[in-house]
Structures are given as structure tokens and as C-alpha cells.
């Protein structure tokens, strides 16, 4: 199909994809102009001690062992075998994109992978004196399961896996399953709702829709964003920010330092996080979220600034001929996530980019 006809189809069914492929640089400049923020006030009290002031959060997705594998070969505690015999007979009730199978080898366990690299990042910061020798990171890990029966054993399983891993120095890991979030609802949130919002009926049911770790993505996402507010009140008043990562994402510290001049912790100390400004429409903006960017492991040797979403190549087939979501995604990735602050029009001091396209991880609140 000629590209001109393809553009006409997108104009009708997917106008967000039109007039981009032949005008990539101009469209990127246009989008940056729309997302540009003129800074009016930098944060006067930015993060100074990441270990002390930031809570790191992440989500573990857990499912049953591979079919046909003997429980005695899984490397798990024998006490879990009887429970698993019943769980594997259940129907799956929750679905996730890449859950960890119980019994997976440690070097393929995404939970251990993510926590190990977070620990390594802290050690790197200590070498550069960005963190004290005795500093520890508070890590809140939610555990989501695919089968109802796993709820009773997921905590024991994750804790046993962490016990077997002796290479997580500097991390204080707190595990939250559906049971812990239910306690949070009934012991703290419901009494608070009843006290301050007398017109709300059945607060527990309403809160369970948005606070928890199983099922819909938004539940654990909302919990991991909000948990620091509770942590500050009930556990550690020094905590004032959250940084959420996905367990398959790591901080490439050497690349960050070489290509940006700052480590992961130093980026978190930016006064842009918490700054105020005016957007391109003249509306006031509070920059309360720090949004990171992703680069695929296979691409990072080329550059840290290699987009993980790129423009598709013609000829288009199937549903892409009607709705090609990858085109606006690639434009947004290149325009926002790949923007490098410099002495030009967007310098990171007087102006910055307001991010609309963000990932599920590498985000601070």
C-alpha cells in the first residue's frame, strides 16, 4: 500500500499516527514545545540523603511451578509442598505479564535480580561517597499472586528465597502481600474514613478496589505510590519521597555517570523534583513526579540514550494499517525520554520537559 493511502487511513482511524514518519524531527520539536515547562521555582529543599529520605518500592509477581516439575526438585522448603499440591489444582484467577514461577533457579529469579542490582547501586554510591558506609535502603516489596491458594504461602516463599540470597547488603526489605494490605485497610484507613468522611458507606469495599496487591495493575501501583505517606507517619518521619522500580530494571551506574555526569542518587537530588513552573498553555505546574527512561540491555553499549521504542518500518500489515500505536509511542519516547538538558532552549535549570509518557518503573513521587 502506498504511504499516502496509508496516511489517509490513519487520518480516519488513528489521527495520532499521521504526518509523523515523514516529519520525525519537526514533530519531535513540536512535541517538546508543547511539553516545555518554564521553571518559576526550583525545589528549595531537594533530596539530600537518598538512603535516609527515599523509600524504594517494587512489585513481585508470583505463579505456580512449571507443569510436570517435581516439588522436591524446586529447591523450596518441604513445608510448602503440600500447599502447592492443592494450589496447582486451582483455576488461575489473576494474570500478569511475566510472573516468577515458584522454584525457578536463583539466577533466573526476577525478584533476586532486581534486588541484587539495587544493592549493587547502593554500593556504587558508597564508593563515590554519595552515601555513608552504614546507609541502608528501605525497600517495600509487594507480592502479587496468580492463584488464590498462593496467598497463604507467598510470604514464606519470598522470604525463603531472600534468605538463600546472601548478596543483598544495604537493603531492608519489607514484604506486603494481600493480607498486609488488608490489615492496612481495616486497621488504619477504614477508621480514618469513618472519622473524617461520615457520608461514606462501606469504606472497606471502596478501599479494597484501589488498595491491595493482587489483580488489577492499578491496585499494587496505587499502593506502592501511597505507601510512603503511611511510612512517614507510622515508621520513619525522615522519609519524604518514593522511587518505584520494576524488578527487571536496574540503574546502569557507570553509564549514567559517564553520559550524564551524575549517578542514580545524584539525579534524585535534583531540585527539579518538586519544582514549580508554567506549561505551554500558561497553566501552573508542580513537578511532583520524577520520570525515568529505559534502554534495553542489548542497546546500552551503543548509548544510554538509545530509545527502547523505535519507529516501525513500512510496509504495514494487519491491525497496524488501521491503528499503529507504535508510531506515537516512538515519537513520545524520542521527544520526551531522550531529551538531554543542555545550555540550549531546554536547559534543566530555567526550563524542562513535562513527561506525559512514563513507564511503570523508574519513577519517583
Secondary structure, 3 states (H helix, E strand, C coil): CCHHHHHHHHHHHCHHHCCCCCCHHHHHHHHHHHHEEEEEECCCCCCCCHHHHEEEEEEEEEECCCCCCCHHHCCCCHHHHHHHHHHCCCCCCCCCCCCEECCCCHHHCHHHHHHHHHHHHHHHHHHCCCCCCCCCEEEEEEEEECCHHHHHCHHHHHHHHHHHCCCCCCEEEEEECHHHHHHHHHHHHHHHHHHHCCCCCCHHHHHHHHCCCCCCHHHHHHHHHHHHHHHHHHCCCCCCEEEECCCCCCCCHHHHHHHHCCCHHHHHCCCCCCCEEECCCCCEEECCCEECCCCCCCCCCCCCCCCCCCCCCCCCCHHHHCCCHHHHHHHHHHHHHCCCCCCCCCCCCCEEECCCCCCCCCEEC
